[in-house]
Amino acid sequence: MATSKEWQKMLNGELYWAWDADLQANRQRCKAACDKFNQAGQVSRRPLSDPQEDEKLFNETDPFVDPPISVDHGLNFKVGKGTFLNFNLLVLDTCLVTIGERVLFGPNVSIYGAIHPMDPAVRNGLEGPEAGKEVHIEDDTQAWILTNSQKSLGRSETDYIHIGISL
């Protein structure tokens, strides 16, 4: 778990240095976890259990995730029950990214909680800082987050919307 000064600046939405050893270790931990999940295939969530009974139990408490999924840190990503995360989801959870309950995602959706400074002198390529803001998609949002959509930082979405930005 990351505890460095840069980690705290990142969570606060301040400019931080992304190449901090703590942040890099956490990204590698999360990448390994995503890789393991993505390669697992259609297996029961618990060993030695009935898959149909298993699904009934988890449908009451967990989201459904269709791999592959890619998440930057994992510690800042919260998803509510009954939510469907379709394949090829990318989440840059620099700051908190929350998805409420019963939200539906199409394939190839990206959620960016990270940003680079607009001023090239501050940005400074790989030597410069990054920043971020929280992204929230509320409970019961009547949304089908469409294919190839991108959700940007510092935004919150509520009832009766359809997000469909394709660049």
N, C-alpha and C positions, 0 to 999 in steps of 0.2 A: 504494500500500500504506500502510495506516495505521500511524503510529509515535508518535502523541501520548501524553501522560501518561494521558489518558482512555482511549485504546485499551488501554494496559497494565493499567489498573485493571479494564476490562471483561473482558479475558482472564483476570485473576486472580479473577474472581467478586466483586470489590469494588463498592461503589456508585460509579457514574460518571455523568457528564453526557452524555446521548445526543446533544445538539445541538452537540457539538464539531465544528469544521470538518473535521478529518481523518475522523471517523466518518461525517459527512454525505456527504463526497466518496466514501468507500468504498461507502456504501449506493447512491449514484447510479450508480457504476460497475457494481455488481452488478445493479441493476435494469435497466440498459441491456443487460447481457449476458443476463439472463433474458429480456428482451423480444425480443432478437435470436434467441435459441434458440427461444422459443415461436412466433415468426412464421416460422421457417425451413421448417416443413412437413416432408414426407417427402423429404428430400434425402440423398444419399450423404454420409458423414462425411468423405470425401476427394474432391477434384475428379478427374474423369477416371478413376474406378475402377469396377469392376464391383460393383454394389450387393450382390449375393449373396456374392461373395468378401469384400467389405468387412465384412459382418455376421459372417461366420465368424471373421474376424480379431479383431473387437472383442468377440465373445461370450466369447473366452478371457481378456480383460483388463478389460473395462469393465462397468459397470451398464447397464441399459436404462432410459431415462427417457422416459416418455410425457408430452408437454407438455399443458397449461402447468404450469410450476413457478415458485415464487417463493421466493427465498432472501434473507435480510437482508444478510449480508456476503459469503458465499461462501468466504472464506478460512478459516473455522472449520468447514467442512462436508466430511466425508470419507465416501465410499461405496465398499464393496468390490465386487469383480467378481461377476457372476452375480446381482446384486440387481435387482429390478424395482420402479421407482418409478412408480406409476400417476399419472394426471392429477390436477391441482389440489393438488399437494403444496406445503405452506407450511412453511418452515424458518426459525425465528428463531435464528440461530447466533451469539448473543451470546458464548457460550463454545463450546468444541469440541463438535460433534455428529458422532458416528460411527455409521455403519450398516455392519455387517459384511457378509461375503460370503453370497450365496444367501438373502437375506431378501426377502419378497414384501409389497408394499404394495397395499392397495385404493385406490380413488379418495378424494379429499377428506380426506387425512390431514394433520394439523398437528403439528409438533414444536416445542415452545417451550423454548428455552434461556434465555429472558429472563423477568424478573419485576419488578414495581414494589413498592416498600415498602408494607406493610400499614398503617402509621401515616399517616393523612392529613396530618399536620403535616410529616412527612419527605417523603411522596410529592409534595405541593405542585403537582399538575397538571403542566403542561409545564415548569415551572421546577425540578422536583425530579429526583432521581437515579433511575437504574435499576440493576439488578444481574443476575446470571445464574449458572447452574451448567451443568456438562457433562451431556450426554445421550448414552448409549451403548446401542446395540442390537448384541449380539454376533454373531460369525460363526456360521453354521449354526443360528441360532435358528429353531426350527420354528414360525414365526409367519406368519400372514397378517394384517398390520396392517389392520384392517377400516375400511370406509367411515366417514367422519366421526369418526375416532379422533383423540384428542389425546394426545401424549406429553409429559409435563412434565419440567421441569428436575431435575437432580440424581439421575436414575434410570438404572439399567442393567438391561437385560432379557437373559435367557439362555435356555437350551434349553426347548422344549416349552411355549410359551405362545401364547395368542391374545389380542391386545389389541383390545378393542372398546368403547371408551368413546364414547358418543354423547350429547351434551348438548343 
